[in-house]
């Protein structure tokens, strides 16, 4: 069943009615949507058949016939028909084709200009395939060509938590942290040389609440990046080289106490039911999904853009698995959501061992690619 509980509104009217004030100049999209997220809803659910949003699922083993062993996948980006995989255990970035065949790796650890100490994130420019790594201890950006040749080294003045490369080569950086001094906060755009261009999203110094999550940006297509904003406004932004708009807002029925807004929360477990957090934001050209948790209950929002329908899922019983998913998602790109099945996970479950009989303890992970419809 398609639940049409969202409101199609002009966000400027919504902000006027509810007294919100943006600190940065964010464009208003005429098709901005507001979704109600209600924890106190009497356990009402909106069951979702996975076939309503997914067309098919394929499994892609990452082959190790070249002696390449993946230690652990922290992030995946599928760009220009290649899987770019950040292995945080071996501190390397691997590239495979769309069939799982190994192409190359970037693993230059050290202090030289073409080397890094520790990968803290990466992105791939869809226009030319250039691979950009963030060396978090050195606070530097390392740029490589599509074939792995070192191109440039860029020093950053600010502490960042995530970044993305725009189609024109500009960077967009993000940090939610309140840091005393001159460190920028929120989202800002620079040119390809790191020269500041404009502040995209600001966060008030009075709002210190929020957790640190590994991923804030999602590439929706070659030109558009999605950004999951903080709990001050609960916006999801769409960013291109020239524009930023509020595409979605979550209207959560929990009001975070003012005294908690004004300080960082390090242990959310102490405030179960009083606060909420957001994670697992993924977006393709056809669907958007995000999870909201008050530490007692977790609500999954699925929105199908083509059908203008959305579902709020609170338990496994609300999901009708007429399309089988063997794991949950870790990444997304314009056409699909991607999950990871590592060998230990597969070997633990008899059904998966039967499904993937060639997997042993030395096998690389298998990617689960769920194509959206």
Backbone torsions as a table, in degrees:
resi	resn	phi	psi	omega
1	UNK	NA	139.1	179.3
2	UNK	-92.4	120.9	-179.0
3	UNK	-100.7	117.9	-178.8
4	UNK	-105.5	72.9	-178.2
5	UNK	-100.0	-7.6	-178.2
6	UNK	-80.9	163.3	178.8
7	UNK	-111.8	128.9	173.1
8	UNK	-90.7	109.1	-172.0
9	UNK	-137.3	159.2	164.1
10	UNK	-77.2	121.3	-173.0
11	UNK	-64.7	-28.2	178.5
12	UNK	-63.2	-37.5	177.5
13	UNK	-67.1	-41.6	179.6
14	UNK	-60.9	-45.3	-178.8
15	UNK	-64.7	-36.6	178.6
16	UNK	-64.8	-44.0	-176.8
17	UNK	-67.2	-34.6	-173.9
18	UNK	-103.8	4.9	170.5
19	UNK	72.9	21.1	179.3
20	UNK	-81.4	147.7	179.6
21	UNK	-132.5	120.2	177.9
22	UNK	-82.1	141.0	178.5
23	UNK	-92.4	-9.9	178.3
24	UNK	-125.3	160.5	-177.3
25	UNK	-83.0	93.2	-179.9
26	UNK	-105.7	127.3	-179.0
27	UNK	-64.8	154.3	-178.9
28	UNK	-105.4	125.6	177.6
29	UNK	-93.7	133.6	-178.6
30	UNK	-68.8	-14.3	176.9
31	UNK	-111.8	26.8	174.8
32	UNK	-61.6	140.7	-175.7
33	UNK	-119.3	144.4	175.1
34	UNK	-114.7	126.7	179.1
35	UNK	-111.6	130.5	175.8
36	UNK	-82.4	123.5	175.7
37	UNK	-113.2	106.7	-173.2
38	UNK	-114.1	116.4	174.1
39	UNK	-82.6	-31.0	179.2
40	UNK	-98.3	71.4	-174.6
41	UNK	-121.6	16.4	-180.0
42	UNK	67.1	28.4	179.0
43	UNK	60.4	26.9	173.3
44	UNK	-70.7	140.7	-178.4
45	UNK	-130.1	165.7	174.5
46	UNK	-129.2	86.8	-175.0
47	UNK	-54.2	143.6	-176.9
48	UNK	-126.5	123.6	169.2
49	UNK	-85.0	125.7	-174.9
50	UNK	-60.5	-24.9	178.4
51	UNK	-68.8	-12.0	177.0
52	UNK	-74.7	-22.2	-178.7
53	UNK	-122.3	-19.7	-179.7
54	UNK	-113.4	138.9	179.7
55	UNK	-89.7	-43.0	-177.7
56	UNK	-164.5	166.4	178.5
57	UNK	-130.4	133.1	175.4
58	UNK	-123.7	157.6	-178.8
59	UNK	-121.8	128.9	-174.9
60	UNK	-122.8	103.4	175.9
61	UNK	-69.8	133.6	174.5
62	UNK	-84.0	108.5	-170.3
63	UNK	-72.7	142.3	179.9
64	UNK	-116.3	27.5	179.2
65	UNK	-70.3	-8.8	174.8
66	UNK	-98.4	9.6	-179.8
67	UNK	82.2	11.3	-178.7
68	UNK	-85.7	122.1	178.2
69	UNK	-117.6	120.4	178.4
70	UNK	-82.6	127.0	-179.4
71	UNK	-83.2	-45.0	179.7
72	UNK	-170.6	132.6	-175.7
73	UNK	-92.9	118.0	177.6
74	UNK	-93.2	-35.6	-179.8
75	UNK	-156.4	154.7	-179.7
76	UNK	-135.4	137.4	172.0
77	UNK	-133.3	125.3	178.0
78	UNK	-101.2	107.7	-175.6
79	UNK	-137.5	136.0	177.6
80	UNK	53.8	42.7	174.6
81	UNK	66.1	25.6	178.3
82	UNK	-132.1	143.5	171.6
83	UNK	-90.7	120.1	175.6
84	UNK	-104.5	120.3	-168.7
85	UNK	-122.7	121.5	176.4
86	UNK	-90.9	114.3	176.7
87	UNK	-97.6	104.4	-175.9
88	UNK	-78.0	-12.2	177.7
89	UNK	-84.4	-34.9	176.8
90	UNK	-98.7	-1.8	177.6
91	UNK	57.8	48.2	-176.6
92	UNK	-142.8	163.3	174.7
93	UNK	-119.9	125.2	-178.1
94	UNK	-110.2	149.3	178.6
95	UNK	-124.5	127.7	177.0
96	UNK	-125.3	154.6	175.2
97	UNK	-80.2	-178.5	-174.1
98	UNK	-72.5	-3.9	175.7
99	UNK	-102.8	-2.8	-179.3
100	UNK	92.0	10.9	177.6
101	UNK	-82.0	134.8	-178.0
102	UNK	-68.7	135.8	177.5
103	UNK	-110.8	-53.8	-175.5
104	UNK	-166.9	171.5	171.7
105	UNK	-139.5	154.6	171.9
106	UNK	-114.2	114.8	-177.4
107	UNK	-149.4	75.5	-178.0
108	UNK	-116.5	86.7	-173.9
109	UNK	-95.7	126.6	-178.7
110	UNK	158.9	-165.0	-176.1
111	UNK	-109.6	0.9	179.1
112	UNK	-70.9	167.0	-175.4
113	UNK	-61.8	-31.6	180.0
114	UNK	-93.9	10.0	-177.3
115	UNK	-116.3	167.1	179.4
116	UNK	-138.5	161.0	177.7
117	UNK	-91.4	-48.0	-177.7
118	UNK	-154.5	124.8	177.7
119	UNK	-69.2	127.2	177.4
120	UNK	-114.6	5.0	-179.6
121	UNK	158.4	165.2	178.4
122	UNK	-158.1	164.2	172.4
123	UNK	-152.3	165.9	-178.5
124	UNK	-130.1	129.2	178.6
125	UNK	-76.4	117.4	-176.9
126	UNK	-68.8	-16.6	-178.2
127	UNK	-76.5	-41.2	-175.8
128	UNK	-128.5	-0.1	177.7
129	UNK	78.7	5.2	179.5
130	UNK	-62.5	138.8	-177.2
131	UNK	-105.3	126.7	-179.1
132	UNK	-116.9	123.9	177.0
133	UNK	-106.9	146.5	173.2
134	UNK	-106.6	116.9	175.6
135	UNK	-88.5	99.4	-170.1
136	UNK	-67.9	-42.0	179.3
137	UNK	-65.0	-37.7	-179.5
138	UNK	-84.4	-11.3	-177.0
139	UNK	54.5	54.0	-178.6
140	UNK	-134.4	149.6	172.8
141	UNK	-99.5	130.1	177.9
142	UNK	-116.2	122.3	-176.2
143	UNK	-110.7	130.4	-179.0
144	UNK	-124.4	152.9	176.1
145	UNK	-72.3	173.1	180.0
146	UNK	-59.8	-30.8	179.5
147	UNK	-93.2	8.3	172.9
148	UNK	95.6	4.9	178.3
149	UNK	-76.1	131.7	-179.8
150	UNK	-66.1	135.5	-177.3
151	UNK	-116.9	-47.0	-172.0
152	UNK	-158.3	159.7	-178.4
153	UNK	-130.6	125.3	-175.4
154	UNK	-127.1	122.8	178.0
155	UNK	-88.0	139.8	179.3
156	UNK	-109.8	140.7	176.7
157	UNK	-86.2	-25.6	-173.2
158	UNK	-101.7	150.7	170.0
159	UNK	-78.1	129.9	-179.4
160	UNK	-123.9	155.4	176.2
161	UNK	-107.6	-25.8	178.5
162	UNK	-158.8	160.7	177.2
163	UNK	-153.2	164.1	175.6
164	UNK	-144.8	154.4	177.4
165	UNK	-103.7	125.1	178.3
166	UNK	-82.6	165.3	-173.0
167	UNK	-60.6	-30.4	-179.0
168	UNK	-87.3	5.2	179.5
169	UNK	94.5	-7.8	174.9
170	UNK	-66.7	159.7	174.6
171	UNK	-109.2	148.1	167.2
172	UNK	-123.7	127.0	-176.1
173	UNK	-113.3	155.9	-180.0
174	UNK	-145.3	136.2	166.7
175	UNK	-147.5	130.5	177.0
176	UNK	-89.3	-11.6	-172.0
177	UNK	-66.9	141.1	169.0
178	UNK	-90.6	114.8	-177.4
179	UNK	-123.9	123.0	-179.9
180	UNK	-62.0	143.7	-178.4
181	UNK	112.1	-147.5	-173.3
182	UNK	-105.1	9.9	-180.0
183	UNK	-64.7	132.1	177.5
184	UNK	-69.1	156.4	-179.8
185	UNK	-137.1	148.5	-176.2
186	UNK	93.2	-143.8	179.8
187	UNK	-120.8	137.4	177.9
188	UNK	-144.3	157.5	-176.0
189	UNK	-114.3	138.1	173.8
190	UNK	-126.6	166.7	172.5
191	UNK	-80.5	-175.8	-175.2
192	UNK	-67.7	-15.1	177.7
193	UNK	-96.8	1.8	179.4
194	UNK	88.8	7.1	179.8
195	UNK	-78.0	126.0	-176.3
196	UNK	-59.7	135.1	177.9
197	UNK	-112.5	-50.7	-179.4
198	UNK	-166.1	152.1	172.1
199	UNK	-81.7	128.3	-178.1
200	UNK	-95.9	-45.4	-179.4
201	UNK	-136.2	130.0	176.9
202	UNK	-109.6	151.1	176.1
203	UNK	-123.6	129.5	-177.3
204	UNK	-62.3	144.3	175.6
205	UNK	-66.0	-15.7	177.1
206	UNK	-83.5	-9.0	180.0
207	UNK	-109.0	103.5	-177.7
208	UNK	-111.3	-7.3	-178.7
209	UNK	-66.4	149.6	173.9
210	UNK	136.0	151.2	178.9
211	UNK	-97.7	171.4	176.2
212	UNK	-103.8	117.8	-177.2
213	UNK	-112.2	153.2	-176.2
214	UNK	-70.4	-28.3	-174.1
215	UNK	-137.0	126.5	175.3
216	UNK	-112.3	-31.9	-177.1
217	UNK	-96.2	144.5	171.0
218	UNK	-133.7	131.9	176.9
219	UNK	-81.9	119.3	-178.1
220	UNK	-89.0	-41.5	173.0
221	UNK	-155.3	-171.5	-174.6
222	UNK	-60.2	-30.3	-174.1
223	UNK	-106.6	-13.7	-170.5
224	UNK	-120.9	131.8	175.9
225	UNK	-113.8	135.5	173.1
226	UNK	-95.0	143.6	178.7
227	UNK	-129.3	123.8	174.3
228	UNK	-84.5	111.8	-179.0
229	UNK	-80.9	180.0	-176.2
230	UNK	-80.8	179.9	-178.4
231	UNK	-81.1	6.0	175.6
232	UNK	-69.7	-42.3	177.2
233	UNK	-124.5	-14.5	-179.0
234	UNK	57.2	45.0	176.4
235	UNK	-92.1	151.3	164.0
236	UNK	-117.4	121.3	-174.7
237	UNK	-100.3	152.3	167.2
238	UNK	-113.1	128.4	-174.4
239	UNK	-123.1	131.5	168.9
240	UNK	-121.5	-177.1	-179.5
241	UNK	-61.8	-26.4	-174.2
242	UNK	-117.0	-12.8	-172.9
243	UNK	-138.6	158.0	166.3
244	UNK	-140.7	131.0	178.6
245	UNK	-132.4	152.5	170.0
246	UNK	-82.6	111.4	-177.5
247	UNK	-88.9	-39.6	-179.0
248	UNK	-138.1	153.3	167.6
249	UNK	-133.1	138.7	174.2
250	UNK	-97.0	125.8	178.8
251	UNK	-104.6	92.6	-173.3
252	UNK	-88.6	140.3	-175.9
253	UNK	-83.7	15.5	174.1
254	UNK	-109.5	125.8	175.0
255	UNK	-97.9	114.1	-179.7
256	UNK	-67.2	126.9	-179.4
257	UNK	-55.7	142.7	-177.1
258	UNK	-57.4	-36.7	-178.4
259	UNK	-68.1	-26.6	177.3
260	UNK	-81.8	-29.6	177.3
261	UNK	-62.1	-28.3	-171.7
262	UNK	-90.4	6.3	177.6
263	UNK	-146.4	148.7	177.3
264	UNK	-64.4	140.7	177.1
265	UNK	-103.4	116.6	-179.0
266	UNK	-95.4	-26.9	-178.9
267	UNK	-128.3	92.4	-177.9
268	UNK	-66.9	-22.0	-179.0
269	UNK	-60.1	-25.6	-179.6
270	UNK	-75.4	-8.1	-174.5
271	UNK	-128.2	36.4	-179.7
272	UNK	-57.8	131.5	178.8
273	UNK	83.4	-18.4	-179.3
274	UNK	-91.9	-26.5	-175.8
275	UNK	-130.8	176.2	176.1
276	UNK	-147.1	159.9	175.6
277	UNK	-135.6	163.8	178.9
278	UNK	-123.8	142.1	176.1
279	UNK	-156.8	-175.2	179.2
280	UNK	50.0	48.1	173.5
281	UNK	-84.3	123.4	175.8
282	UNK	-136.0	147.4	179.4
283	UNK	-151.3	133.3	172.9
284	UNK	-116.4	-173.7	177.7
285	UNK	-69.6	-17.0	-175.2
286	UNK	-115.0	-25.6	-179.6
287	UNK	-135.9	157.5	170.9
288	UNK	-131.5	138.4	176.6
289	UNK	-140.9	144.9	178.7
290	UNK	-153.7	150.8	178.5
291	UNK	-109.6	139.9	176.0
292	UNK	-125.7	130.2	-176.7
293	UNK	-130.4	137.8	171.2
294	UNK	-104.1	18.4	179.7
295	UNK	74.5	-6.1	172.8
296	UNK	-112.6	-34.3	-178.2
297	UNK	-138.2	145.7	179.1
298	UNK	-121.3	126.5	-179.1
299	UNK	-114.0	127.0	176.4
300	UNK	-100.2	124.9	174.6
301	UNK	-100.8	127.2	171.2
302	UNK	-118.1	129.2	177.5
303	UNK	-125.6	124.2	177.9
304	UNK	-98.4	113.4	-172.9
305	UNK	-68.1	-39.0	-175.9
306	UNK	-66.7	-43.9	-177.6
307	UNK	-90.1	-5.9	-176.9
308	UNK	53.5	43.5	178.9
309	UNK	-120.8	150.9	172.3
310	UNK	-142.6	158.1	-176.9
311	UNK	-132.8	144.8	173.8
312	UNK	-114.5	116.4	-173.3
313	UNK	-112.6	126.7	-175.7
314	UNK	-112.4	-14.0	-178.8
315	UNK	-154.4	168.2	179.0
316	UNK	-62.3	-28.2	179.8
317	UNK	-66.0	-21.2	179.3
318	UNK	-80.3	-10.8	-179.8
319	UNK	-101.4	120.4	174.9
320	UNK	-93.7	108.1	-173.6
321	UNK	-86.1	62.9	173.3
322	UNK	-75.9	-10.3	163.7
323	UNK	-121.8	123.1	-171.7
324	UNK	-79.5	127.6	172.5
325	UNK	-114.0	123.6	-176.5
326	UNK	-90.4	-6.1	175.2
327	UNK	-160.7	174.4	177.3
328	UNK	-94.7	-178.9	-167.7
329	UNK	-93.9	152.2	179.0
330	UNK	-124.1	-18.0	-178.0
331	UNK	-158.6	176.1	178.6
332	UNK	-155.0	160.4	169.3
333	UNK	-144.4	-168.4	-167.2
334	UNK	-62.7	-25.4	-174.5
335	UNK	-114.4	-11.3	-170.4
336	UNK	-157.3	163.2	169.3
337	UNK	-106.7	145.3	-172.1
338	UNK	-121.4	130.5	173.0
339	UNK	-117.3	168.1	-176.0
340	UNK	-126.3	127.7	173.0
341	UNK	-111.9	104.3	177.5
342	UNK	-86.9	167.7	-170.6
343	UNK	-63.6	-38.8	-179.1
344	UNK	-64.9	-37.0	178.3
345	UNK	-65.9	-44.5	-179.7
346	UNK	-64.7	-44.9	-176.6
347	UNK	-69.2	-19.0	-179.3
348	UNK	-75.0	-29.7	-174.9
349	UNK	-106.6	122.4	-179.7
350	UNK	-56.5	-38.9	-179.1
351	UNK	-63.8	-37.5	178.4
352	UNK	-74.4	-35.1	175.4
353	UNK	-60.8	-38.4	179.0
354	UNK	-70.8	-35.9	-178.5
355	UNK	-72.1	-34.0	-178.6
356	UNK	-124.2	73.3	-172.3
357	UNK	-67.2	-17.9	-177.6
358	UNK	-86.4	-3.0	-176.9
359	UNK	-80.6	132.7	171.6
360	UNK	-134.7	-173.1	-173.9
361	UNK	-66.9	-16.6	179.5
362	UNK	-98.4	5.6	-175.7
363	UNK	-79.7	151.0	172.1
364	UNK	-78.7	163.5	177.9
365	UNK	-62.4	162.1	172.7
366	UNK	-110.3	132.3	176.5
367	UNK	-89.1	130.6	173.7
368	UNK	-100.2	117.6	-176.7
369	UNK	-112.4	112.0	-179.8
370	UNK	-102.0	110.5	-175.9
371	UNK	-84.0	131.4	-177.9
372	UNK	-84.4	153.0	-176.2
373	UNK	-112.3	NA	NA
